[in-house]
Amino acid sequence: MHVDHQQDAPAAEAIGFDDFLRVDIRVGTIVEAEPFPEARKPAFKLKIDFGPAIGIRKSSAQIVARYTLEELVGRQVAAVVNFPPRQIGKFMSEVLTLGFADEEGAVILFAPDHAVPNGSRLF
């Protein structure tokens, strides 16, 4: 079976720096993780604390191949916080949790390698 790793894909077309700034990527701490058995693809429901300005937001994340529910709580992750909410089954996903595909195509979460304040913006 061939897995599309995307590391062989060429870079996307050039954008201006202002375009990059429109995507609001923040760090938050997962405060709750639950199974999402009704999801079409295996996923977890996450509640992520992005600090006082943004608060706690919900996200559906297809990360079940490499993470357990227990190890997710307390972990910092990066997410896009300014996309419109997206209905996934009966669950409203409010942010897009970010990750990269590993060699087998499983999602590895994108996070800082040292703790930073919740709500910190990627620049």
C-alpha positions as CSV (number, residue, x, y, z in Angstrom):
1,M,0.0,0.0,0.0
2,H,1.4,3.4,-1.0
3,V,1.1,6.2,1.7
4,D,1.3,9.8,0.5
5,H,3.8,11.3,2.8
6,Q,3.6,14.8,1.3
7,Q,7.3,15.4,2.1
8,D,8.0,14.8,-1.6
9,A,5.4,17.4,-2.7
10,P,6.8,20.7,-4.0
11,A,6.3,23.9,-1.9
12,A,3.0,25.6,-2.2
13,E,2.8,28.8,-4.3
14,A,4.4,31.9,-2.8
15,I,2.2,34.1,-0.5
16,G,2.8,37.4,1.1
17,F,3.8,37.8,4.7
18,D,0.4,39.4,5.4
19,D,-1.3,36.2,4.2
20,F,0.7,34.2,6.7
21,L,-0.3,36.7,9.5
22,R,-4.0,36.1,8.7
23,V,-3.6,32.4,9.9
24,D,-3.7,32.6,13.7
25,I,-1.8,29.7,15.1
26,R,-1.7,29.5,18.9
27,V,-0.4,27.1,21.6
28,G,-2.7,25.6,24.1
29,T,-2.8,22.8,26.7
30,I,-5.1,19.8,26.3
31,V,-7.4,19.8,29.4
32,E,-9.7,17.0,28.3
33,A,-9.5,14.1,25.8
34,E,-12.4,11.7,25.0
35,P,-13.1,9.0,22.5
36,F,-15.0,9.9,19.4
37,P,-16.5,6.6,18.3
38,E,-19.0,8.1,16.0
39,A,-16.3,9.8,13.8
40,R,-16.0,8.5,10.3
41,K,-12.2,8.2,10.7
42,P,-10.7,7.3,14.1
43,A,-10.4,10.4,16.2
44,F,-10.4,11.9,19.7
45,K,-12.4,14.9,21.0
46,L,-10.1,17.4,22.7
47,K,-10.7,20.4,24.9
48,I,-7.7,22.8,24.7
49,D,-7.0,25.8,26.9
50,F,-5.6,28.7,24.9
51,G,-5.4,31.1,27.9
52,P,-7.6,33.9,29.0
53,A,-8.0,35.8,25.7
54,I,-9.2,32.8,23.7
55,G,-10.4,30.4,26.4
56,I,-11.1,26.7,26.0
57,R,-11.9,25.4,22.5
58,K,-12.9,22.0,21.2
59,S,-11.2,20.1,18.4
60,S,-11.6,16.7,16.7
61,A,-8.1,15.2,16.1
62,Q,-7.3,12.1,14.0
63,I,-4.4,11.1,16.3
64,V,-5.5,7.7,17.7
65,A,-2.7,5.8,16.0
66,R,0.1,7.4,18.0
67,Y,-1.5,8.7,21.2
68,T,-3.6,7.4,24.1
69,L,-6.2,9.6,25.8
70,E,-4.2,9.5,29.1
71,E,-1.0,10.9,27.6
72,L,-2.8,13.8,25.9
73,V,-4.1,15.6,28.9
74,G,-1.6,18.2,30.0
75,R,0.2,18.2,26.7
76,Q,0.7,21.5,24.7
77,V,-0.3,21.5,21.1
78,A,-0.5,24.1,18.3
79,A,-3.8,24.9,16.5
80,V,-5.3,27.3,14.1
81,V,-7.8,29.3,16.1
82,N,-9.4,31.5,13.5
83,F,-11.0,29.1,11.1
84,P,-14.8,28.9,11.3
85,P,-16.2,26.1,13.5
86,R,-16.7,22.8,11.6
87,Q,-19.4,20.3,12.2
88,I,-18.0,16.8,12.5
89,G,-21.0,14.4,13.1
90,K,-22.7,15.7,16.2
91,F,-19.4,17.4,17.4
92,M,-18.5,21.1,16.6
93,S,-14.8,21.4,16.1
94,E,-13.7,25.0,16.9
95,V,-10.0,24.8,16.1
96,L,-7.7,22.9,13.8
97,T,-5.1,21.0,15.8
98,L,-1.8,20.8,13.8
99,G,0.4,17.8,13.1
100,F,2.6,16.1,10.6
101,A,2.4,12.6,9.0
102,D,5.0,10.1,10.1
103,E,6.4,7.4,7.7
104,E,3.2,5.3,8.1
105,G,0.9,8.3,7.6
106,A,-0.1,8.6,11.3
107,V,-0.4,12.1,12.7
108,I,2.3,13.4,15.0
109,L,1.2,16.5,17.0
110,F,3.0,19.8,16.4
111,A,4.1,21.4,19.7
112,P,6.8,23.5,21.3
113,D,9.7,21.6,22.7
114,H,9.6,23.8,25.9
115,A,6.5,25.0,27.7
116,V,5.2,28.4,26.6
117,P,2.2,30.4,27.9
118,N,-1.1,29.2,26.6
119,G,-2.4,31.5,23.9
120,S,1.1,32.3,22.6
121,R,1.0,33.0,18.8
122,L,3.2,31.3,16.3
123,F,5.3,33.9,14.3
